């Protein structure tokens, strides 16, 4: 049976309105090409070309020179120290990020906005200033310097200072990924689990953690990347003791200042590879998160 003439006319007018709206907001083809060209040009100029230069210079004198630079005792010490700082700082930041995000998203308390502001502090404070703060606190002339000297505890120009500086510059990443997600999810599921008799740990393990796992992994990846590449704060508190307190970025600086460019670029290629691996993992996590979201929407 044919549709009512009035309804048919309304549908036609609606279709015309949608078409006119789309036509009015459709950009000319030359604008799309211009934006795409600018984006690709910036990508190639500032991302691809520097990576190509790093690997080209690293292998310029052959694989033997490259291997010697990477197996040097000071390089191996820098790799171990960088991994140690990341292995300690990243789990601490993960625990802090989960606790802070849970407190901010699930509870109302006095000082909540202050806590959110303090979480963003490392984003606004220069890493060099962060290193100087630790020197003023734990250095020989610092607030706790005399007490540390009396008890033979060394933080500045030692591994503990490097770990503290790394923790400071990286701790917002996990929390900043989790807070908006947990605020959007609300607390209905946790409250329902508690009403049904679940303990706090069971609620976290079976309800909260599955809901935040991809954001948590994403924050951990970003935190780990920053921990391995941190230079400013670590440079201030390390003392640049070769073979002892030099991380990979500091060791690269030392080699470059000594005009040993082949070794400097060889070591830099390690950080470049870590950056590429981080990018691949980041992309995979984003894809998995979007896929999980699409599947949850389809099931609903």
C-alpha positions in Angstrom: 0.0 0.0 0.0 1.3 3.4 -1.0 2.4 5.7 1.8 0.4 8.7 2.9 1.2 11.7 0.6 1.9 14.0 3.6 4.4 11.5 5.1 6.1 11.1 1.8 6.5 14.8 1.4 7.9 15.2 4.9 10.5 12.5 4.2 11.5 14.2 1.0 11.9 17.5 2.7 13.9 15.8 5.5 16.2 14.2 2.9 16.7 17.5 1.1 17.6 19.2 4.4 20.1 16.6 5.3 21.7 16.8 1.8 21.9 20.6 2.0 23.5 20.4 5.5 26.1 17.9 4.3 26.8 19.9 1.2 27.2 23.1 3.2 29.6 21.5 5.6 31.6 19.5 3.0 35.1 20.9 2.6 36.5 21.4 -0.9 38.8 18.7 -2.1 41.8 21.0 -2.3 41.5 21.8 1.4 41.6 18.1 2.3 44.6 17.6 0.1 46.3 20.6 1.6 45.8 19.4 5.1 46.9 15.9 4.3 50.0 17.2 2.6 50.9 19.4 5.5 50.3 16.6 8.0 52.5 14.1 6.0 55.2 16.7 5.5 55.4 17.5 9.2 55.4 13.8 10.0 58.2 13.0 7.6 60.3 16.1 8.5 60.1 15.9 12.3 59.6 12.2 12.9 60.7 10.0 10.1 63.8 11.8 9.0 65.3 12.1 12.5 64.9 8.4 13.0 66.5 7.7 9.6 69.4 9.9 10.5 69.9 8.2 13.9 70.1 4.7 12.4 72.2 5.9 9.4 74.8 7.6 11.6 74.8 4.6 14.0 75.7 2.2 11.2 77.9 4.6 9.3 81.1 3.0 10.4 79.9 -0.6 10.1 78.3 -3.2 12.2 81.5 -3.9 14.1 81.7 -0.4 15.5 78.0 -0.5 16.2 78.4 -3.7 18.2 81.4 -2.4 20.1 79.6 0.7 21.1 76.6 -1.3 22.4 78.7 -3.9 24.3 80.9 -1.3 26.0 81.0 -1.6 29.8 79.7 2.0 30.3 76.9 1.4 27.8 75.8 -1.8 29.5 75.9 0.0 32.9 73.7 2.8 31.4 71.2 0.2 30.0 71.0 -1.6 33.4 70.4 1.6 35.3 67.8 2.8 32.8 65.9 -0.5 33.1 66.3 -0.5 36.9 64.8 3.0 37.2 61.9 2.1 34.9 61.2 -1.2 36.6 60.9 0.5 40.0 59.2 3.8 39.0 56.6 2.4 36.6 55.0 -0.1 39.1 55.0 2.6 41.8 53.2 4.9 39.4 50.7 2.2 38.5 49.8 1.7 42.2 49.6 5.4 42.9 47.6 6.0 39.7 45.0 3.3 40.5 44.7 4.5 44.1 44.4 8.2 43.2 42.0 7.5 40.3 39.8 5.3 42.5 39.7 7.9 45.3 38.9 10.8 42.9 36.3 8.9 40.8 34.6 7.0 43.5 34.6 9.3 46.6 33.9 12.9 47.5 36.3 14.4 50.0 37.8 17.7 51.0 40.8 18.6 48.9 39.8 16.5 45.9 40.4 19.3 43.4 43.7 20.0 45.1 44.8 16.4 44.6 43.9 16.6 40.9 45.9 19.7 40.6 48.9 18.2 42.3 48.8 15.2 40.0 49.3 17.6 37.1 52.3 19.3 38.8 55.0 17.4 36.9 53.5 18.5 33.6 53.9 22.2 34.6 57.2 22.0 36.4 60.4 21.8 34.4 62.3 18.4 34.9 65.4 20.4 35.8 63.5 22.2 38.6 62.3 18.8 39.8 65.9 17.6 40.0 66.9 20.8 41.9 64.1 20.2 44.4 65.5 16.8 45.2 69.0 18.3 45.6 67.6 20.9 48.0 66.0 18.2 50.0 68.5 15.4 50.0 71.8 17.0 48.9 74.7 17.5 51.3 73.5 21.1 52.0 69.9 20.2 51.8 67.2 19.9 54.5 67.9 16.3 55.2 71.5 16.3 54.1 73.1 16.3 57.5 70.8 13.4 58.8 71.6 11.4 55.7 75.3 11.9 56.1 75.2 10.8 59.7 73.4 7.6 58.7 75.6 7.0 55.6 72.6 7.2 53.3 73.3 8.6 49.8 70.5 9.7 47.6 71.9 12.5 45.4 74.6 11.4 42.9 73.4 7.9 43.5 70.8 5.4 42.2 68.1 6.4 44.7 68.1 10.0 43.5 67.7 8.8 39.9 64.7 6.6 40.9 63.1 9.4 42.8 63.5 11.9 39.9 62.1 9.3 37.5 59.1 8.6 39.7 58.3 12.4 40.0 58.4 13.1 36.3 56.3 10.0 35.3 53.7 9.5 38.0 50.9 11.6 36.3 50.6 9.3 33.3 48.8 6.4 34.8 46.5 8.5 37.0 45.6 10.8 34.1 44.5 7.9 31.9 42.4 6.3 34.6 40.6 9.3 36.2 38.4 10.3 33.3 37.5 6.7 32.5 36.6 5.8 36.1 34.6 9.0 36.4 32.6 8.1 33.3 32.0 4.6 34.5 30.6 5.7 37.8 30.4 3.5 40.9 27.1 1.6 40.3 28.8 -1.7 39.5 31.1 -1.5 42.6 28.1 -0.6 44.8 26.1 -3.5 43.4 29.0 -5.9 44.1 29.3 -4.7 47.7 25.6 -5.1 48.2 25.8 -8.7 47.0 28.5 -9.4 49.6 31.7 -9.0 47.7 34.7 -7.8 49.6 36.7 -4.7 48.6 39.5 -6.8 47.0 37.0 -8.9 45.1 35.2 -5.8 43.9 38.5 -4.3 42.6 39.8 -7.6 41.1 36.6 -8.7 39.3 34.8 -5.4 38.6 37.1 -2.4 38.6 40.2 -3.9 37.1 38.6 -5.5 34.0 36.9 -2.2 33.3 40.1 -0.2 33.4 42.7 -2.7 32.1 43.3 -1.1 28.7 43.6 2.4 30.1 45.9 1.1 32.8 48.1 -0.7 30.3 48.1 2.5 28.1 49.2 4.6 31.0 51.9 2.1 32.0 53.3 2.1 28.5 53.5 6.0 28.4 55.0 6.1 31.9 57.7 3.5 30.9 58.5 5.4 27.7 59.0 8.7 29.7 61.0 6.9 32.4 63.5 5.5 29.9 63.9 8.7 28.0 64.0 11.2 30.9 67.0 13.5 30.8 66.5 16.8 32.7 65.7 15.7 36.2 68.0 12.7 36.1 70.8 14.8 34.8 70.6 17.1 37.9 70.6 14.4 40.5 72.9 11.8 38.9 76.2 13.6 39.1 77.2 12.1 35.7 79.4 9.5 37.2 80.4 7.3 34.3 79.6 3.7 34.6 77.6 4.3 37.8 74.9 7.0 37.6 74.6 7.6 33.9 71.4 6.4 32.3 71.1 6.0 28.5 70.2 9.6 27.7 73.1 10.9 29.9 75.5 8.4 28.4 74.5 9.6 24.9 75.3 13.2 25.9 78.7 12.1 27.3 79.6 10.3 24.1 78.5 13.2 21.9 80.4 15.7 24.0 83.5 13.6 23.5 83.0 13.7 19.7 82.4 10.0 19.6 79.4 10.4 17.3 79.3 6.8 16.1 78.9 5.4 19.6 76.5 8.2 20.6 74.2 7.4 17.7 74.6 3.7 18.3 73.3 4.1 21.8 70.7 6.6 20.6 69.4 3.9 18.3 68.4 1.8 21.3 66.2 4.6 22.6 64.8 5.0 19.1 64.0 1.3 18.9 62.3 1.5 22.3 60.3 4.5 21.1 59.1 2.5 18.0 58.2 -0.5 20.2 56.3 1.8 22.5 54.4 3.2 19.5 53.5 -0.2 18.2 52.3 -1.3 21.7 50.3 2.0 22.1 48.6 1.5 18.7 47.8 -2.1 19.6 46.3 -1.1 22.9 44.2 1.6 21.3 42.9 -0.9 18.7 42.1 -3.5 21.4 40.3 -0.9 23.5 38.2 0.3 20.6 37.4 -3.3 19.7 36.3 -4.1 23.2 34.2 -1.0 23.3 32.5 -1.8 20.0 31.8 -5.4 21.2 30.3 -4.1 24.4 28.0 -1.7 22.4 26.9 -4.5 20.1 26.1 -6.8 23.0 23.9 -4.1 24.5 
